[in-house]
Amino acid sequence: MSDAGLAKSSFDTITIVPYREAWAAEYRDLVAGLRAAFPAGTRFHHIGSTSVPGLAAKDIIDIQATVASLDDIDLSVLSSLNYIERPGLSDHSPAGRDIPEAELKKRFFRGLTRRVNLHVRVGGAFNQRYPVLCRDYLRAHPVTAASYQVIKERLSGWFPTDANRYYDIKDPMFDIIMDGAEIWAAATGWTVPEGDSGS
């Protein structure tokens, strides 16, 4: 099986597992290896459901690397670490919002040694802020996080092998949650942290 085939088969099956304390330490170990692929000063954040204590998730570590330019990547280092790129991807624009295309661009890599989604985004862009705000809002609102978990578990039961349908429902549902997150951010003065502890 090719790397591309392995990536598709292992990542696109939707299986939700209980929260694992080990995810935080795995994130830190992964970032330690990834630093060599990026310029000094690159900020890393643990994002996605594995970054929210207590939240069930797919056993895939999501990492965001914040860069000044999407060209600021040493691809040879990522290749040596067994990461492959899925080119041409960008993030979705929430319904009802007119987000410039440049604010949604990213580069996306999958780690094949340990299942990882590596999202490389430009600092200050809409899509760079969104997942960190999402994470911090869920950390601060356990009832919302618990409801989100129920939705994910039901979607994975309905569409365990159909990632497109899973995300067709999950993404707009999350955009609804993010309306509340934006109100919370404004009320608390939340800003994107410089980087995660240990990263």
URHUQUI-V737740 format. One record per backbone hydrogen bond with DSSP energy under -0.5 kcal/mol. NH is the residue of the N-H (numbers start at 1). CO is the residue of the C=O. If there is no record, write none. Layout:
BEGIN
NH;CO / NH;CO
END
This chain:
BEGIN
6;2 / 7;3 / 8;4 / 9;5 / 10;6 / 11;7 / 12;8 / 14;12 / 14;160 / 15;13 / 17;57 / 23;20 / 24;21 / 25;21 / 26;22 / 27;23 / 28;24 / 29;25 / 30;26 / 31;27 / 32;28 / 33;29 / 34;30 / 35;31 / 36;33 / 37;34 / 38;35 / 42;39 / 43;66 / 45;64 / 47;45 / 47;62 / 51;48 / 52;49 / 53;51 / 55;52 / 57;17 / 60;58 / 61;115 / 62;47 / 62;60 / 63;61 / 63;117 / 64;45 / 65;63 / 65;119 / 66;43 / 66;64 / 67;65 / 67;121 / 72;69 / 73;71 / 74;37 / 75;73 / 77;74 / 78;74 / 79;75 / 80;76 / 81;77 / 82;79 / 83;78 / 84;110 / 86;108 / 87;85 / 89;86 / 91;104 / 94;92 / 97;94 / 99;97 / 100;98 / 103;100 / 104;101 / 105;101 / 106;89 / 107;120 / 109;118 / 110;84 / 111;116 / 112;82 / 116;111 / 117;61 / 118;109 / 118;116 / 119;63 / 119;117 / 120;107 / 120;118 / 121;65 / 121;119 / 123;67 / 125;122 / 127;103 / 128;125 / 129;125 / 130;126 / 131;127 / 132;128 / 133;129 / 134;130 / 135;131 / 136;132 / 137;133 / 138;134 / 139;135 / 140;136 / 141;137 / 141;138 / 145;141 / 146;142 / 147;143 / 148;144 / 149;145 / 150;146 / 151;147 / 152;148 / 153;149 / 154;150 / 155;151 / 156;152 / 157;153 / 158;154 / 159;155 / 162;159 / 166;162 / 167;163 / 168;164 / 169;165 / 170;166 / 171;167 / 173;169 / 174;170 / 175;171 / 176;172 / 177;173 / 178;174 / 179;175 / 179;176 / 180;176 / 180;177 / 181;177 / 182;178 / 183;179 / 184;180 / 185;181 / 186;182 / 187;183 / 188;184 / 189;185 / 190;185 / 196;44 / 199;196
END
